[in-house]
Amino acid sequence: MASTRPRRGPSLAGRLFALQAAVVVVVLAGFTTATWLQLGQATDDAATREMLSIARTLADAPEVRDAVDDPDPSALLQPLAEQVRVDTATDFVVVMSPTGQRWSHPNPDLIGERFIGTIGPAADGGFVTETYTGTLGPSVRAVVPVLDRGRVVALVSAGRTLSAVSRELQRQIPVVVGVGAAALGVAAAGSWLVSRWLRRATHDLGPAELSRMYEYYDAVLHAVREGLLLLDREGRVQMVNDEARRLLALPPDVTGRPVDGLGLPPALGAALAGGTGGSDEIYLTADRIVVVSQAAARWSGRHLGSVVTLRDRTELRELVTELRTVRGVADSLSSQAHEAANQLHTVLALIEMGRAEEALEFATGSPAQRLVDGVVAGIGVPELAALVLAKAGEAEARGVELVVREGTALPAGLADPHDLVTIVGNLLDNAIDAAAGAPTPRWVRLGAEVVEPGGVVLRIADSGPGVPADDVERMFGRGWTTKPAVDGRARGIGLALVDRAVRRHGGDVRVSAERGSEFVVRLPLATT
């Protein structure tokens, strides 16, 4: 059966190496050509300067000026010119009259004939350098005057054929080729090292595969409902998705910054920076409850950093609180239904006995009725009133009396009902737990009053053992509790939630532990 696995193309590293090799070859070819042309021009210039120097040196020799006045200048100048030609390895040295008649030449048969080339500027006292085709073929030559008391008495020309100049240039070929080969070797080695590094960095993947991976990677990060935070080994943020930004209220430019310098709560920042976030640990931010899990990130045995996942537990906590309230109300109503049935039978019996006044007093004077009347009259937030009634039933089941103080006034619109349920519910839970474990009488008292200017003071007291003085300052921090763990899970988040909710509305919370515990919450009244 034929394989359906797509055929992989060349890797990014392989393509880059091929591209670099092509670029290196083109660049070196151009460099070598330019070097060769420049070297040829430099060789021609050097030959020209050398011929000019040889011609001037011979023109300044006294023997040349003396030979000019001789009846047969050639007899003296021909041996001298040939000796200079041989000594300087030039192809010709010619001494001539100012009109161009040769007095010397490498070919003696050409002595007496006219010089082939430009001599005008030299005959006028200047000099000539040119490439010209003479009797020996194309040559690089120089022509200078021989001066005697300022008068041009003869001309001297020295030259070297282009074939000789080319032979000198050809001797430079090994140098040019060697330099080019060395440069090619260095460039090839560098390209190979870059390709090898890129191959490791990209895991030998091709451009299409890398592009597809990035697209899926980006899509997953934006689609996942959990917050994701990737930290390197130094605790710096390398990646963060949208959900993590929302949960931690992170600014846009967090990449590359230390995680403990992002303005997170100190406990959370320290845990993430130290890699001790653990699994399913609960932390509080300014307005959220976040479940944090942190695990080491490894690749091929190397420690890369850590992966942090974040889950929002705020809504879940609110739903749990509301569910507990509803269940408490249901339990309270169930127990009250049995009590109401007994009371109703008693009232009916008293009426049948003709004792109507005692029946009325019995019906309206029960503790449960007084509690309901006090809650309804004093608490203007229906959700909170239901919570208090539910907690009263729970407290009664545990042998604790929940009392709403006379004159309690908690107006509607004080704060968000969810936050009020969080504040009062957690404080009542702690108070009932504390009172239930204390000797009789066991009680919890709830009261609220409007104070000036424009605020409400809520008081919840209990008959429990109180809070140790050393713990008062830190009891509103995450993790503080006097209760044992349940099902292996640590507790100690309720008071921290109370503190967050109170501060979110601009209030404050204090605790007095002189006799039992009394929590005092101050909340400002909402202005309209």
Secondary structure, DSSP 8 states (H G I E B T S, - for coil): ----S------HHHHHHHHHHHHHHHHHHHHHHHHHHHHHHHHHHHHHHHHHHHHHHHHT-HHHHHHHTSS-HHHHHHHHHHHHHHHHT-SEEEEE-TT-BBS--SSGGGTTSB--S--HHHHTT--EEEEEEETTEEEEEEEEEEEETTEEEEEEEEEEEHHHHHHHHHTTHHHHHHHHHHHHHHHHHHHHHHHHHHHHHHTT--HHHHHHHHHHHHHHHHH-SSEEEEEETTSBEEEE-HHHHHHHT--S--TTSBGGGSS--HHHHHHHHTT---SSEEEE-SS-EEEEEEEEEEETTEEEEEEEEEEE-HHHHHHHHHHHHHHHHHHHHHHHHHHHHHHHHHHHHHHHTT-HHHHHHHHH--HHHHHHHHHHHHB--HHHHHHHHHHHHHHHHTT-EEEE-TT--B-TTSS-HHHHHHHHHHHHHHHHHHHHTS-SS-EEEEEEEEETTTEEEEEEEESS----GGGTTTTTSTT--SS--BTTB----HHHHHHHHHHHTT-EEEEE-SSSEEEEEEEE----
